[in-house]
């Protein structure tokens, strides 16, 4: 029934609406293929599994994520699909641009401007992040400066901060593996080809695995791939050369990723945002990831927009967080200023 409803929406979509973007077309094709090829005519069963995110060096991620809990929240300002500008709108932030255009543009900008770095294992990566947080009910706004020192090879304890609160993070234990990786050696092993990066996130490398191309990936697997890519992009602010551009391009290949125009960043600049319509979740809710905000002309990354909640019941408060990476450097000691 769900697929029938989506086909009806697809049929009616061209009445006064802009053409479908690549992500929407890919998602529709994937759903049609799943229904046609299922033995009993129904869509295949979906696995209920999520990768685990490790809190690293960003204050934009809610404390709930640090506890391993992801809370679905109502999405603001957007409906389903790419939001189009009215005819004749000339503002770059309001143009009907595809998600592939934005993310491929972001990848091209990053390749042109990224700084090459090769830190030693015994060093630390310092990051300074600015977070602007607004409480939804009162409109009260507070700003934070989070400074972090992450051990390059994760063999030493690191200092991390979340919205003004800092603590010592111990190294990963023996035979432990967390996502996203923080140690430079593991990050360097991730593919810098976007399609290979996507396939590597499935953790399927045997000769009998069916996921040897993007056409074989299910909706649930795409949801998990998006979760992993978003975690990589949000929680690892400094990466080996070529990895961040590849992650941007890979994100643009995920069905359900969409553009939301006219979004403000932490500095008040108007940009174009990228977020995710997760087909495995009910309509109107969004999973981990929030909004990636880009300059509408150069596609330079401007910052994140996220939500977090605190308290329970009637005392629960909801906050909108706008954040950006102010600076970073490689240093020799934890808490050493660059």
C-alpha positions as CSV (number, residue, x, y, z in Angstrom):
1,X,0.0,0.0,0.0
2,X,2.9,2.4,0.8
3,X,4.4,1.8,-2.6
4,X,1.0,2.4,-4.3
5,X,0.7,5.7,-2.4
6,X,4.2,6.8,-3.5
7,X,3.4,5.9,-7.1
8,X,0.3,8.0,-7.0
9,X,2.3,10.9,-5.6
10,X,4.9,10.3,-8.4
11,X,2.1,10.3,-11.0
12,X,0.7,13.6,-9.8
13,X,4.1,15.3,-9.2
14,X,4.4,16.9,-12.6
15,X,1.3,19.2,-12.3
16,X,2.9,22.6,-12.0
17,X,6.0,21.1,-10.2
18,X,9.6,21.1,-11.2
19,X,11.2,18.0,-12.7
20,X,12.2,15.2,-10.4
21,X,15.8,15.3,-9.2
22,X,18.3,12.4,-9.5
23,X,17.8,11.2,-5.9
24,X,14.0,11.1,-6.2
25,X,14.2,9.2,-9.5
26,X,16.7,6.7,-8.1
27,X,14.5,6.1,-5.0
28,X,11.4,5.5,-7.2
29,X,13.3,3.1,-9.4
30,X,14.6,1.2,-6.3
31,X,11.1,0.8,-4.9
32,X,9.7,-0.4,-8.2
33,X,12.5,-2.9,-8.6
34,X,12.0,-4.2,-5.0
35,X,8.3,-4.8,-5.5
36,X,8.7,-6.4,-9.0
37,X,11.4,-8.8,-7.9
38,X,10.0,-10.0,-4.6
39,X,8.8,-13.6,-4.8
40,X,5.3,-12.8,-3.4
41,X,5.0,-9.4,-5.0
42,X,5.7,-7.5,-1.8
43,X,8.8,-5.6,-0.8
44,X,11.5,-7.6,0.9
45,X,11.8,-7.5,4.7
46,X,14.0,-4.7,6.0
47,X,16.7,-5.3,8.7
48,X,16.3,-3.2,11.8
49,X,19.9,-2.4,12.5
50,X,21.8,0.8,13.0
51,X,25.6,1.5,13.1
52,X,26.9,3.0,16.3
53,X,28.2,6.6,16.3
54,X,31.0,7.6,18.5
55,X,30.9,11.1,19.9
56,X,34.1,12.9,18.8
57,X,34.7,16.6,18.3
58,X,31.5,18.4,17.6
59,X,29.2,20.4,19.8
60,X,26.4,20.3,17.3
61,X,25.5,16.7,18.2
62,X,23.0,16.4,21.0
63,X,23.8,14.8,24.3
64,X,21.3,12.1,23.4
65,X,23.6,10.8,20.7
66,X,26.4,10.5,23.2
67,X,24.2,8.2,25.2
68,X,23.5,6.2,22.0
69,X,19.9,7.5,21.6
70,X,18.7,9.1,18.4
71,X,15.4,11.0,18.7
72,X,13.3,11.5,15.6
73,X,11.9,15.1,15.5
74,X,9.5,17.0,13.4
75,X,11.2,18.5,10.4
76,X,11.0,22.3,10.0
77,X,10.4,24.3,6.9
78,X,10.4,21.6,4.5
79,X,8.0,19.0,3.0
80,X,9.0,16.0,1.0
81,X,11.2,16.2,-2.0
82,X,13.3,19.2,-3.2
83,X,11.7,22.5,-2.4
84,X,11.5,24.6,-5.5
85,X,11.6,28.4,-5.9
86,X,8.7,30.3,-7.5
87,X,9.3,31.0,-11.2
88,X,11.4,34.1,-11.6
89,X,13.2,34.0,-8.3
90,X,16.8,35.1,-8.8
91,X,18.2,34.7,-5.3
92,X,20.8,31.9,-5.5
93,X,19.6,30.4,-2.2
94,X,16.1,30.0,-3.7
95,X,16.9,28.5,-7.1
96,X,15.6,25.0,-7.9
97,X,19.0,23.2,-7.7
98,X,19.4,19.5,-7.4
99,X,21.1,17.8,-4.5
100,X,23.7,16.4,-6.8
101,X,24.6,19.9,-8.0
102,X,25.0,21.1,-4.4
103,X,27.1,18.2,-3.1
104,X,29.2,17.7,-6.2
105,X,29.8,21.5,-6.0
106,X,30.8,21.1,-2.4
107,X,33.2,18.3,-3.3
108,X,34.8,20.4,-6.1
109,X,35.2,23.3,-3.7
110,X,36.7,21.1,-1.1
111,X,39.2,19.5,-3.5
112,X,40.3,22.9,-4.6
113,X,40.7,24.4,-1.1
114,X,41.4,21.4,1.2
115,X,44.7,21.6,3.3
116,X,46.9,18.5,3.0
117,X,48.0,17.2,6.4
118,X,50.0,14.2,7.6
119,X,50.1,14.2,11.4
120,X,52.3,11.9,13.4
121,X,50.7,9.2,15.5
122,X,51.8,10.8,18.7
123,X,50.2,14.2,17.9
124,X,46.8,15.7,18.4
125,X,44.3,17.4,16.1
126,X,43.0,20.5,17.7
127,X,39.6,21.9,16.6
128,X,37.6,25.0,17.7
129,X,33.9,25.0,17.0
130,X,31.3,27.7,17.6
131,X,27.8,26.7,18.6
132,X,24.8,29.0,18.7
133,X,21.8,27.4,20.5
134,X,18.3,28.8,20.7
135,X,15.6,27.4,23.0
136,X,12.4,27.0,20.9
137,X,9.8,28.1,23.5
138,X,11.5,31.2,24.9
139,X,13.8,32.2,22.0
140,X,16.7,32.5,24.4
141,X,20.0,32.2,22.6
142,X,23.3,31.1,24.0
143,X,26.7,30.6,22.3
144,X,29.5,28.1,23.1
145,X,33.1,27.7,22.1
146,X,34.1,24.0,22.1
147,X,37.8,23.2,21.9
148,X,38.9,19.6,21.4
149,X,42.2,17.8,21.2
150,X,41.9,14.3,19.6
151,X,44.7,11.8,19.7
152,X,45.8,11.1,16.1
153,X,46.2,7.4,16.5
154,X,43.7,7.2,19.4
155,X,46.3,5.7,21.7
156,X,46.2,8.6,24.1
157,X,43.3,10.1,26.0
158,X,41.7,13.0,24.2
159,X,39.9,16.1,25.5
160,X,36.5,16.6,23.9
161,X,33.7,19.2,24.5
162,X,30.0,19.3,24.0
163,X,28.1,22.6,24.3
164,X,30.6,24.0,26.8
165,X,31.1,20.8,28.8
166,X,34.5,19.0,28.5
167,X,35.8,15.6,29.6
168,X,38.6,13.2,29.0
169,X,37.9,10.5,26.4
170,X,39.8,7.3,26.8
171,X,41.5,5.5,23.9
172,X,39.6,2.8,22.1
173,X,40.2,-0.6,23.8
174,X,41.9,-3.6,22.3
175,X,39.7,-5.2,19.6
176,X,37.2,-2.4,19.8
177,X,36.0,-0.6,16.7
178,X,33.8,2.5,16.6
179,X,32.2,4.5,13.8
180,X,33.3,7.0,12.7
181,X,37.0,6.2,13.1
182,X,39.1,8.9,14.7
183,X,42.6,7.4,14.2
184,X,44.3,8.6,11.1
185,X,45.5,5.2,9.9
186,X,41.9,3.9,9.6
187,X,40.7,7.1,8.0
188,X,43.4,6.8,5.3
189,X,42.1,3.4,4.4
190,X,38.6,4.6,3.5
191,X,38.1,4.9,-0.3
192,X,38.2,8.3,-1.9
193,X,36.0,7.1,-4.7
194,X,32.4,7.9,-3.7
195,X,30.9,4.6,-5.0
196,X,33.6,2.5,-3.4
197,X,33.1,4.5,-0.2
198,X,29.4,3.6,-0.2
199,X,30.0,-0.1,-0.8
200,X,32.7,-0.2,1.9
201,X,30.2,1.1,4.4
202,X,28.1,-2.0,3.9
203,X,30.9,-4.1,5.3
204,X,30.3,-6.7,2.6
205,X,33.4,-7.8,0.8
206,X,33.0,-11.6,0.3
207,X,32.6,-13.2,-3.2
208,X,29.0,-14.2,-2.6
209,X,27.7,-10.8,-1.3
210,X,25.0,-9.4,-3.5
211,X,25.9,-5.8,-2.8
212,X,28.5,-5.3,-5.5
213,X,26.8,-2.3,-7.0
214,X,24.6,0.6,-6.0
215,X,21.6,-1.0,-7.7
216,X,21.5,-3.8,-5.2
217,X,21.2,-1.7,-2.1
218,X,17.9,-1.8,-0.2
219,X,16.1,1.2,1.4
220,X,17.2,0.1,4.9
221,X,20.8,-0.2,3.7
222,X,20.7,3.2,2.2
223,X,19.4,4.5,5.5
224,X,22.4,3.0,7.3
225,X,24.8,4.3,4.6
226,X,23.4,7.8,5.1
227,X,23.8,7.4,8.9
228,X,27.5,6.4,8.4
229,X,28.3,9.1,5.9
230,X,26.6,11.8,8.1
231,X,28.5,10.6,11.1
232,X,31.8,10.8,9.2
233,X,31.1,14.3,7.9
234,X,29.8,15.6,11.2
235,X,32.1,14.0,13.7
236,X,35.5,14.0,11.8
237,X,36.3,17.7,11.0
238,X,39.8,16.9,9.7
239,X,40.3,14.1,7.2
240,X,43.0,12.7,4.9
241,X,43.1,14.4,1.4
242,X,40.2,13.4,-0.8
243,X,38.0,11.7,1.8
244,X,35.7,14.6,2.5
245,X,35.0,15.4,-1.2
246,X,34.3,11.7,-1.7
247,X,31.9,11.7,1.3
248,X,30.0,14.7,-0.1
249,X,29.6,13.0,-3.5
250,X,28.6,9.7,-1.9
251,X,26.0,11.6,0.2
252,X,24.5,12.9,-3.1
253,X,24.0,9.4,-4.3
254,X,21.8,8.4,-1.4
255,X,18.1,8.2,-2.4
256,X,16.0,10.6,-0.2
257,X,18.7,13.2,0.3
258,X,17.1,16.6,-0.7
259,X,17.7,20.3,-0.9
260,X,16.1,22.9,1.4
261,X,16.7,26.5,0.2
262,X,16.9,29.7,2.2
263,X,18.5,28.4,5.4
264,X,20.4,30.6,7.9
265,X,23.8,29.5,9.3
266,X,25.3,30.5,12.7
267,X,26.7,33.7,11.2
268,X,23.3,34.7,9.7
269,X,24.3,33.9,6.1
270,X,21.6,32.5,3.9
271,X,22.5,29.2,2.3
272,X,21.1,26.1,0.7
273,X,20.8,23.1,3.0
274,X,21.0,19.4,2.4
275,X,19.0,17.0,4.6
276,X,17.5,13.4,4.4
277,X,14.1,12.0,3.8
278,X,14.5,8.5,5.4
279,X,12.0,6.1,3.7
280,X,12.3,3.7,6.6
281,X,10.8,6.3,9.0
282,X,7.2,7.8,9.1
283,X,6.5,10.8,7.0
284,X,7.3,14.1,8.8
285,X,10.2,12.8,10.9
286,X,13.9,12.9,10.2
287,X,16.7,10.8,11.5
288,X,20.2,11.7,12.6
289,X,22.0,14.2,10.4
290,X,20.2,17.5,10.6
291,X,21.0,20.1,7.9
292,X,24.3,20.7,6.1
293,X,24.3,24.3,5.0
294,X,26.3,25.4,1.9
295,X,27.0,28.7,0.2
296,X,24.4,28.9,-2.7
297,X,27.0,30.2,-5.2
298,X,30.3,28.5,-4.4
299,X,28.9,25.5,-2.4
300,X,31.4,26.1,0.3
301,X,30.3,24.4,3.5
302,X,29.0,26.9,6.0
303,X,28.0,24.8,9.0
304,X,25.4,22.5,10.5
305,X,21.9,23.0,11.8
306,X,20.7,20.4,14.4
307,X,18.2,19.9,17.2
308,X,18.6,18.6,20.7
309,X,16.2,18.2,23.7
310,X,16.8,18.2,27.4
311,X,14.5,17.2,30.3
312,X,11.4,15.0,30.3
313,X,7.7,15.5,30.0
314,X,6.4,19.0,30.6
315,X,10.0,20.1,31.5
316,X,11.4,19.0,28.1
317,X,13.1,21.8,26.2
318,X,13.9,21.8,22.5
319,X,16.9,23.7,21.1
320,X,18.0,24.6,17.6
321,X,21.7,24.4,17.2
322,X,23.7,26.2,14.5
323,X,27.4,25.4,14.4
324,X,30.6,25.7,12.4
325,X,34.2,24.8,12.6
326,X,36.2,28.0,13.4
327,X,39.7,26.6,13.1
328,X,41.9,23.5,13.4
329,X,45.6,22.6,13.7
330,X,47.9,19.8,14.5
331,X,49.7,20.1,17.9
332,X,52.1,18.0,19.9
333,X,50.3,17.9,23.3
334,X,46.7,17.8,24.5
335,X,45.4,21.3,25.5
336,X,48.3,22.9,23.6
337,X,47.1,26.0,21.8
338,X,48.1,26.3,18.1
